[in-house]
Amino acid sequence: MKTKTKGLIALIVVIVAAIYYYVTIPAINIHSTDTWGAVLFLIVIALIVKLFFYGFRNPAKIRISDLKESKILRAGVILLLVLGAVYFIGSILSSPIVNAKKYQKLMKVEQGNFTEDVEELSFDKIPLLDRDTAALLGDRKMGSMVDMVSQFEADDIYSQINYKDNPVRVTPLRYASVIKWFTNRSEGIPAYIRINMANQNTELVKLDKGMKYVNSEYFNRNIYRHLRFAHPTYIYGDLSFEIDDDGVPYWIAPVKKYNIGLFGGETIGKVVICNAITGETTTYKTTDVPEWVDRVYSADLLVNLFDYYGTLKHGFFNSVLSQKDCLKTTDGYNYLALDDDVWMYTGVTSVNGDQSNVGFVLSNQRTMETKYYECEGATEASAMSSAEGQVQNLKYSATFPLLLNISGEPTYFIALKDDAGLVKKYAMVNVQKYQIVAIGDSVSQCEDNYLNLLLSNGVKEEAKDDREIETITGEITKIAQAVIDGTSHYYLMIDGSEDIFDVSVVDYIDVVRCEAGQTVTMEYKKGEKADTVVSLKIK
């Protein structure tokens, strides 16, 4: 072949390789399957170009014997076969088939104590909404922003994080179309959406400077391409969008680490944090990640690691044949906010596919700390069916449960939504006794109904009130009235005391005669927020 033709073939391959790299942005790393795919693809392209030029020069004289004599074709085919064989052998040697013990030890799992590890949360800290409802609220918020809705739309990321000790979901805006990108790219994305998952408060947070590095960019400022050019050898996991304590938007890019062979034993080795406004990147070890970051390990990765831990205790073949002592996660997961971190929750069941759980797992998405809790009970799917059965006439659908500690009992908390995706009712299902199902129009009403069911079913006993009765006499300085669960209460403050005294009108009707300046004598029991009055005398 002439030198000119060889040069032209090389040029075509280089151009195709450059376009392929820019579009697909694979990591240049021997552990990356994308890298191997790219190399094999380019070899095939080179062979096709070679055949094209050979046929173009000799259209009437192409013979198999001539092709066999071509050194370039032979070398290309041999290289293709060798690389394919190395990839295949590497995949086998990296698999759980020959490395079951190593896979089983990728995740360290501790035994946990549910009542100690999972504290009872106040209702303003419980994420009542699921991701789909959050997306619905985000779209509605965008629809109300007449100055932005024609140019931007809400992205579908909705990362769940803890922000100032509150469970929230955040997502950036994105360009509504290519034309909208072209006309707005100089200023960038001007805002992101923040949704409080406990009270449904939805905010469009406007930025002083727009986000230039987002996933709706088309060229170098696309966040995936920007990160690839910054670190060509890093194999990135799933990116998440988060904000720091000051509300500054960042992209969290975990970098995969392969611990077994060429392609096996995936965990996270380091984390790249990229400022969405400036594009500045900083790389951290997993142990040094800032505390405001909530998602280093994706829920899917944590689930896979626990499945290895649960199924490979006695080797690979046991996991597919006799399946002795094999456990696996259930089909789904949710998130729980504990100690300013986000923990992934999922149930654990036996591999034989029965309708009961043997326990559940909590795994920290920042540190990978994982705890297993033995607790026999219903699967999440069974709990969802039980909740839907209580309102079957309304045809509400149940969201995937959230695991809560209610009065020391592991409890599935479920939102019930109508056909429009709006939350209409709430349900609580006891994990161990899933026939105990409470429904309520509000969370507090649902909890009251649930606690009553625990008492009536003998799961809990009425707590004994062993508080001492104290006495106070003094002049009323302040008085206020409120209705709690349909019952009127008066709240009194007495001269010389900082305490607030709670008087139920049902129990002490004379309290309606009280006015500021009157002297009263009360017997009471100390409480956290207000003292409970057990006798009242007006002088």
MIVO-797486 format. One record per residue (C-alpha): residue in one letter; x, y, z. Coordinates in steps of 0.5 Angstrom, whole numbers, padded with zeros to 4 digits, always signed. Example, Ala and Ser with C-alpha at 12.3 -4.5 7.8 and 13.67 -1.06 7.14 Angstrom:
// residues 2
A+0025-0009+0016;S+0027-0002+0014;
// end
This chain:
// residues 539
M+0000+0000+0000;K+0003+0007-0002;T+0005+0011+0004;K+0000+0017+0002;T-0006+0012+0003;K-0003+0009+0010;G-0003+0016+0012;L-0010+0018+0010;I-0012+0011+0013;A-0009+0014+0020;L-0012+0021+0019;I-0019+0018+0018;V-0018+0013+0024;V-0015+0019+0029;I-0021+0024+0027;V-0026+0018+0028;A-0022+0017+0035;A-0022+0024+0037;I-0030+0025+0035;Y-0031+0018+0039;Y-0028+0021+0045;Y-0031+0027+0045;V-0038+0024+0045;T-0037+0018+0049;I-0032+0021+0054;P-0029+0014+0056;A-0024+0014+0062;I-0017+0012+0060;N-0016+0007+0065;I-0015-0001+0064;H-0020-0002+0069;S-0025+0002+0065;T-0030-0003+0060;D-0031+0003+0056;T-0024+0004+0055;W-0024-0003+0052;G-0030-0002+0048;A-0027+0004+0045;V-0020+0001+0043;L-0024-0005+0040;F-0029+0000+0036;L-0023+0003+0033;I-0019-0003+0031;V-0026-0005+0028;I-0026+0002+0024;A-0019+0001+0022;L-0020-0005+0019;I-0026-0003+0015;V-0023+0003+0013;K-0017-0001+0010;L-0022-0006+0007;F-0025+0000+0004;F-0019+0003+0001;Y-0017-0004-0002;G-0023-0005-0005;F-0023+0002-0008;R-0017+0001-0011;N-0018-0006-0014;P-0026-0007-0015;A-0025-0012-0020;K-0019-0016-0016;I-0021-0017-0009;R-0019-0024-0007;I-0019-0027+0000;S-0012-0030-0001;D-0010-0023-0003;L-0013-0020+0004;K-0010-0026+0008;E-0003-0023+0005;S-0005-0016+0008;K+0000-0015+0014;I-0004-0009+0017;L-0011-0014+0016;R-0008-0020+0019;A-0005-0015+0025;G-0011-0012+0026;V-0015-0018+0027;I-0010-0022+0031;L-0010-0016+0036;L-0018-0016+0036;L-0018-0023+0038;V-0012-0022+0043;L-0016-0016+0046;G-0022-0020+0046;A-0019-0026+0049;V-0016-0022+0055;Y-0022-0018+0056;F-0026-0024+0057;I-0021-0028+0061;G-0020-0021+0065;S-0028-0021+0066;I-0028-0028+0069;L-0022-0028+0074;S-0025-0021+0076;S-0032-0024+0078;P-0035-0027+0084;I-0035-0034+0081;V-0027-0035+0083;N-0027-0029+0088;A-0033-0030+0092;K-0029-0029+0099;K-0026-0022+0097;Y-0033-0020+0094;Q-0036-0022+0101;K-0031-0018+0105;L-0032-0011+0101;M-0037-0009+0106;K-0036-0009+0113;V-0043-0010+0117;E-0044-0009+0124;Q-0050-0011+0128;G-0054-0005+0130;N-0059-0004+0136;F-0065-0001+0133;T-0068+0003+0139;E-0061+0006+0140;D-0059+0008+0133;V-0065+0010+0130;E-0068+0016+0135;E-0075+0018+0135;L-0076+0024+0130;S-0080+0030+0131;F-0085+0030+0125;D-0081+0036+0122;K-0075+0032+0121;I-0079+0026+0117;P-0079+0026+0110;L-0086+0025+0108;L-0085+0026+0100;D-0082+0021+0095;R-0078+0023+0089;D-0084+0023+0085;T-0088+0028+0089;A-0082+0032+0090;A-0081+0032+0082;L-0089+0034+0082;L-0088+0040+0086;G-0082+0042+0083;D-0085+0043+0076;R-0091+0047+0079;K-0086+0051+0082;M-0083+0052+0075;G-0090+0054+0072;S-0091+0059+0077;M-0084+0063+0075;V-0087+0067+0069;D-0080+0070+0068;M-0076+0063+0068;V-0081+0058+0065;S-0080+0060+0058;Q-0073+0059+0058;F-0071+0053+0063;E-0075+0047+0066;A-0073+0043+0073;D-0068+0038+0072;D-0070+0031+0074;I-0064+0030+0079;Y-0068+0031+0086;S-0062+0029+0090;Q-0064+0028+0097;I-0059+0031+0102;N-0059+0034+0109;Y-0059+0042+0109;K-0059+0045+0116;D-0061+0039+0119;N-0067+0038+0115;P-0069+0033+0110;V-0069+0036+0103;R-0069+0035+0095;V-0065+0039+0091;T-0065+0040+0083;P-0062+0045+0078;L-0065+0048+0073;R-0064+0046+0065;Y-0064+0049+0059;A-0071+0048+0056;S-0068+0047+0049;V-0062+0048+0044;I-0064+0055+0042;K-0065+0057+0050;W-0059+0054+0051;F-0055+0058+0046;T-0059+0065+0048;N-0058+0064+0056;R-0051+0060+0056;S-0047+0066+0057;E-0050+0067+0064;G-0051+0060+0066;I-0057+0057+0070;P-0059+0062+0074;A-0063+0058+0080;Y-0064+0051+0083;I-0070+0048+0087;R-0070+0046+0094;I-0076+0042+0097;N-0077+0041+0104;M-0079+0034+0105;A-0082+0035+0111;N-0087+0041+0110;Q-0087+0041+0103;N-0084+0048+0102;T-0082+0049+0095;E-0077+0054+0094;L-0073+0057+0087;V-0066+0059+0090;K-0064+0065+0085;L-0056+0065+0085;D-0052+0072+0084;K-0048+0068+0079;G-0051+0063+0074;M-0048+0055+0074;K-0044+0055+0068;Y-0042+0047+0069;V-0049+0043+0069;N-0051+0037+0065;S-0055+0040+0060;E-0049+0044+0057;Y-0047+0041+0050;F-0040+0042+0050;N-0034+0043+0054;R-0038+0046+0060;N-0042+0040+0060;I-0041+0037+0067;Y-0039+0030+0065;R-0034+0033+0060;H-0031+0038+0064;L-0030+0033+0070;R-0027+0028+0064;F-0022+0033+0061;A-0020+0035+0069;H-0018+0028+0070;P-0018+0023+0064;T-0016+0017+0068;Y-0022+0017+0073;I-0028+0012+0073;Y-0033+0016+0075;G-0040+0013+0079;D-0046+0017+0079;L-0046+0024+0080;S-0050+0028+0085;F-0052+0035+0086;E-0052+0038+0093;I-0051+0044+0096;D-0047+0046+0102;D-0049+0050+0108;D-0049+0056+0105;G-0053+0054+0099;V-0047+0054+0094;P-0049+0049+0089;Y-0044+0043+0087;W-0043+0037+0084;I-0041+0031+0088;A-0037+0026+0083;P-0035+0019+0086;V-0029+0016+0083;K-0029+0008+0082;K-0024+0004+0085;Y-0024-0004+0083;N-0021-0008+0088;I-0021-0015+0085;G-0018-0016+0078;L-0019-0012+0072;F-0026-0010+0073;G-0029-0013+0080;G-0030-0011+0087;E-0032-0004+0085;T-0032+0001+0091;I-0031+0008+0092;G-0023+0011+0092;K-0024+0018+0092;V-0029+0024+0091;V-0028+0030+0086;I-0033+0036+0088;C-0034+0041+0083;N-0037+0048+0084;A-0043+0048+0079;I-0042+0056+0078;T-0034+0056+0077;G-0032+0049+0075;E-0027+0049+0080;T-0025+0042+0082;T-0022+0039+0089;T-0021+0031+0090;Y-0022+0028+0097;K-0020+0022+0100;T-0027+0018+0102;T-0025+0019+0109;D-0023+0027+0108;V-0030+0029+0105;P-0033+0035+0108;E-0039+0033+0113;W-0044+0037+0109;V-0043+0032+0103;D-0049+0027+0104;R-0048+0022+0098;V-0041+0019+0096;Y-0044+0012+0095;S-0050+0011+0091;A-0056+0007+0094;D-0055+0002+0088;L-0048+0001+0090;L-0049+0000+0097;V-0055-0005+0096;N-0050-0009+0091;L-0045-0009+0096;F-0049-0012+0102;D-0052-0017+0097;Y-0045-0020+0096;Y-0044-0020+0103;G-0051-0024+0104;T-0050-0029+0099;L-0043-0031+0098;K-0042-0033+0106;H-0041-0040+0103;G-0038-0039+0096;F-0041-0037+0090;F-0044-0044+0088;N-0048-0044+0095;S-0051-0038+0093;V-0054-0041+0086;L-0055-0048+0088;S-0057-0050+0096;Q-0057-0043+0098;K-0055-0044+0105;D-0055-0038+0110;C-0056-0033+0104;L-0060-0027+0105;K-0061-0021+0100;T-0064-0014+0100;T-0071-0013+0098;D-0074-0010+0091;G-0073-0002+0093;Y-0070+0003+0098;N-0071+0009+0102;Y-0067+0014+0106;L-0067+0016+0113;A-0064+0022+0116;L-0059+0021+0122;D-0054+0025+0125;D-0054+0030+0119;D-0052+0024+0115;V-0057+0021+0110;W-0057+0013+0111;M-0060+0008+0105;Y-0065+0004+0108;T-0067-0003+0105;G-0070-0009+0108;V-0067-0016+0108;T-0070-0023+0106;S-0068-0030+0105;V-0067-0032+0097;N-0073-0037+0097;G-0077-0031+0095;D-0082-0031+0101;Q-0086-0025+0104;S-0083-0024+0110;N-0076-0020+0112;V-0071-0023+0117;G-0068-0016+0118;F-0066-0009+0115;V-0060-0005+0113;L-0058+0002+0114;S-0052+0004+0110;N-0049+0011+0111;Q-0048+0014+0104;R-0042+0019+0106;T-0038+0014+0110;M-0041+0007+0108;E-0042+0005+0115;T-0047-0001+0115;K-0051-0004+0120;Y-0056-0010+0120;Y-0062-0011+0125;E-0065-0017+0126;C-0072-0016+0126;E-0077-0021+0123;G-0083-0018+0119;A-0087-0016+0113;T-0083-0014+0107;E-0084-0007+0104;A-0089-0010+0099;S-0093-0013+0104;A-0094-0007+0108;M-0095-0003+0102;S-0101-0008+0100;S-0104-0007+0107;A-0104+0000+0107;E-0107+0000+0101;G-0112-0005+0103;Q-0115+0000+0109;V-0117+0005+0103;Q-0118+0001+0097;N-0125+0004+0096;L-0121+0011+0095;K-0116+0007+0090;Y-0110+0011+0093;S-0103+0008+0092;A-0097+0007+0097;T-0090+0010+0096;F-0084+0006+0098;P-0084+0005+0106;L-0079+0009+0110;L-0077+0006+0117;L-0078+0010+0123;N-0078+0009+0131;I-0085+0010+0133;S-0085+0009+0141;G-0079+0004+0140;E-0083+0000+0135;P-0080-0001+0128;T-0085+0002+0124;Y-0086+0003+0116;F-0089+0010+0115;I-0092+0010+0108;A-0095+0016+0104;L-0102+0015+0100;K-0103+0018+0094;D-0108+0019+0089;D-0108+0019+0082;A-0105+0026+0081;G-0099+0024+0085;L-0102+0028+0091;V-0101+0026+0098;K-0108+0025+0101;K-0107+0020+0107;Y-0101+0017+0111;A-0100+0010+0114;M-0096+0007+0119;V-0095-0001+0119;N-0092-0005+0125;V-0086-0009+0122;Q-0087-0015+0126;K-0094-0015+0126;Y-0096-0012+0120;Q-0104-0013+0121;I-0103-0007+0125;V-0104-0001+0120;A-0106+0006+0122;I-0109+0011+0117;G-0109+0019+0118;D-0110+0025+0115;S-0104+0028+0118;V-0098+0025+0121;S-0100+0027+0128;Q-0107+0024+0127;C-0104+0017+0124;E-0099+0017+0130;D-0104+0017+0135;N-0108+0012+0132;Y-0102+0008+0131;L-0100+0008+0139;N-0108+0007+0140;L-0107+0000+0136;L-0101-0002+0139;L-0104-0001+0146;S-0110-0005+0144;N-0106-0010+0141;G-0102-0011+0147;V-0096-0009+0144;K-0095-0004+0148;E-0097-0002+0155;E-0100+0004+0158;A-0094+0008+0161;K-0094+0009+0168;D-0094+0017+0170;D-0089+0017+0176;R-0088+0024+0176;E-0088+0027+0183;I-0094+0032+0184;E-0092+0039+0186;T-0096+0045+0188;I-0095+0053+0186;T-0099+0059+0189;G-0099+0066+0185;E-0101+0071+0181;I-0103+0070+0174;T-0098+0074+0169;K-0100+0071+0162;I-0106+0067+0160;A-0107+0064+0153;Q-0112+0059+0150;A-0111+0053+0144;V-0115+0047+0142;I-0111+0041+0142;D-0114+0035+0138;G-0121+0038+0139;T-0120+0039+0146;S-0119+0047+0149;H-0113+0048+0153;Y-0111+0054+0157;Y-0104+0056+0158;L-0102+0060+0165;M-0096+0063+0167;I-0095+0065+0174;D-0091+0071+0177;G-0084+0068+0180;S-0084+0062+0175;E-0082+0061+0168;D-0086+0055+0167;I-0092+0054+0163;F-0098+0051+0166;D-0103+0047+0162;V-0110+0046+0164;S-0115+0042+0160;V-0122+0045+0160;V-0125+0038+0160;D-0122+0037+0167;Y-0122+0044+0170;I-0128+0048+0167;D-0127+0053+0172;V-0120+0055+0168;V-0125+0060+0164;R-0126+0064+0170;C-0119+0066+0170;E-0116+0072+0168;A-0109+0076+0169;G-0108+0078+0176;Q-0112+0073+0179;T-0109+0069+0184;V-0109+0061+0184;T-0107+0055+0187;M-0105+0049+0182;E-0102+0042+0183;Y-0098+0040+0177;K-0093+0035+0174;K-0087+0037+0171;G-0087+0036+0163;E-0082+0038+0158;K-0085+0044+0154;A-0091+0045+0159;D-0093+0043+0166;T-0099+0039+0167;V-0104+0041+0172;V-0108+0036+0176;S-0112+0041+0181;L-0114+0048+0180;K-0117+0053+0186;I-0118+0060+0184;K-0118+0065+0190;
// end
